[in-house]
Amino acid sequence: MKITGAQALIKSLEAQGTEVIFGLPGGAILPVYDPILDSNIRHILVRHEQGAGHMAEGYAQATGRPGVAMVTSGPGATNIVTPISNAYMDSIPLVVISGQVASGAIGTDAFQECDITGITMGITKHNWLIKSADEIPEVIAEAFYVATTGRPGPVLVDLPKDVAQSQMEWHEPPSTADLDLPGYHPQLDGDPAAIAAAADLLASSVRPVLYAGGGILKSRASEALIKLAEATGAPVVTTLMARGAIPDSHELCIGMPGMHGNYTAITAMQEADLLVSLGARFDDRVTGQLSTFAPDAKVIHVDIDPAELGKVRRADVGIAGDARRVIEALTSAVEERQLEDLAPWWSQLHAWQERYPLTYDPQEPGKGLRPQAIVEAIDAASPAGTIVVAGVGQHQMWAAQHWSYELPYTWINSGGAGTMGFAVPAAIGAKVGMPERTVWAIDGDGCFQMTAQELVTARIEGIPIKVAILNNSYLGMVRQWQEMFYEERYSEVYLSTDVPDYVMWAEAMGCVGIKVETPEEVGPAIEKANAITDRPVVIDFRTDAMEKVFPMVPAGVSNSEVVVHPSQREEA
Amino acid sequence: MAAEPFTGSTEHSPVTHHILSVLVENKAGVLARVAGLFSRRGFNISSLAVAPSDDDATFSRITIVVDAESTPIAQVVGQLNKLLNVVEIRDMAPAEATERELLLATVTIEAADRGHLLQSVAHAGASIIDFSADKVTVSLSGTPAHITAFEALLLKSYPSTEIQRTGLVALPRLNPQV
């Protein structure tokens, strides 16, 4: 059967189980948009290609399936570079199809030409420039396999226009076993000797901490993690990428570590005699100053990416493998051993929890709303399984701290890359993947202004997300740093209290807009938003601009020097 | 200008370099992927040589020399292994490797000095591969230390010499030095 390269691409995407493509057409990708009309794959037409990328990421994070985005050449392709970089940092399976100018025009500075495979070489797991339509089934099968296996990540397939238009003899894509990838062999099972050594370390530890990272979620290892925690009785910290990997309400979960983690989680890691890193990578936001990080801790490091072992912190036992498989093997090995009594460790942990709980000042009459209280109110009023999606900044930290995550895959944010503007499009993608769930984007006003136009997409495509803007009229996190570390010299952080009018803006985009200025309005506004299911809702919560995120470990400072909330300081 | 006879040592000088022999799929852009990785991860390359390694050019072998003191070798290997087109990496200390490099040098030289040059060429095991009225091109293959010594001699005696080195290639030593 002779078909065009464009048709072969769509058939290949169908063969990979693609149910939705987020994209925006243009000249070079035009041939591929024709067979989309004849396909069962849903296409969601975005308003900016960055939105397509973040939507595909939100979809992937919520469902565990790869997100697919399609863009044209040149600016279409460069507009999706930020989501690709974001997916690379957070190990999100993302398949980007980009149109390219015709093969003969490559290298001539043709209209809308750019070297997108060159540009994305360092931020993809791999990318391909297709030379002939005959390759398409193989390349698409390889692209999905690479994106979703091992350490997941983004891939890009660049398709020249003439290749899309040319004829090929259709053949079924190869099975994964038949892919020609001589240099790609993800290691899934951990070395048994290393697992035994790790179990020995765990059995002899008196102050262990299970340090759970995003890899737990990628490998669907939440249940395995909980079993390991229960088998050892060890406390579990969940990083920003792993919130929900174990329920916050679980007695062994001590919450989020890192720059804005809670005192107990930070200090437990710092005082531990053993850190068991499970799908985490000792990010600088977790370790603080590396030279003083967890000075007495031995390290067991489990990661599917062997290059992570020892990259930042030397591992006493490094285990390359899939987190779920390694954790299950480790749990079995631990169950055969006599463990130390962790009661003294827990009495210390409980003392810290009692002394330094997460806290914030009560609402003051006539002042801006407390953003933390808004997060807690949305949590209380929303159904179980609600998915929370954040942008980057103060609102992200409050959403990570003050929402109680009880299920995996209910917290989606931009961790490694710190991409402002992530929340609205990623929430749309999450809602597309999990339509029965309530999806709240908790956003900042600075972030919202970067990608809000995708609410038009959400309205037109019937994707009823909810957006809570924690609006303090500032680039709040930068303002906080300028207050604390630049002697209150506020440089280019004030946005505006009056412009834009978020209610009018929301309504102009076909959404319901609500403005909330008083504590009394908070609950009813959230109830109203949760009751609206036929269109997106945007709530403009007017928050206190002076509010800061605590605790805080300033950049480059030791984790032994946690700056707690002012009410908890010794002199208070 | 008088040429000194070549007396350069063929022993290894004290070295801190490591040799990574990297087998890659011979596909478009693979060298850019390898070079780009070194650049963005802040690893330095001392030299790099690349050529097809089999009859039908399915694979190429890239020989990369890195400074072992300033470069985290395990991390370089780990990151290189993540490149899809990298099939196999051999990490060799100099004692574990048979190393060779090729040097070409075009010497501008008066007829009267040619005798001395020929003497040095003979001592070093180099050969004359091209000449004109006022220039001679010599070629030498050998260990990097041997090449470096010969290069130094040429530049000292004939400062305007134009030199091209290939960067070393290496294979594992069959009888590794203890």
Interface residues (C-beta under 8 A of the other chain):
Chain A: T117 G118 M121 G122 K125 H126 L129 V146 L181 P182 G183 Y184 D305 P306 A307 L309 G310 K311
Chain B: V24 E25 A28 G29 A32 R33 G36 L37 R40 A74 Q75 G78 Q79 N81 K82 L83 L84 N85 V86 V87 E88
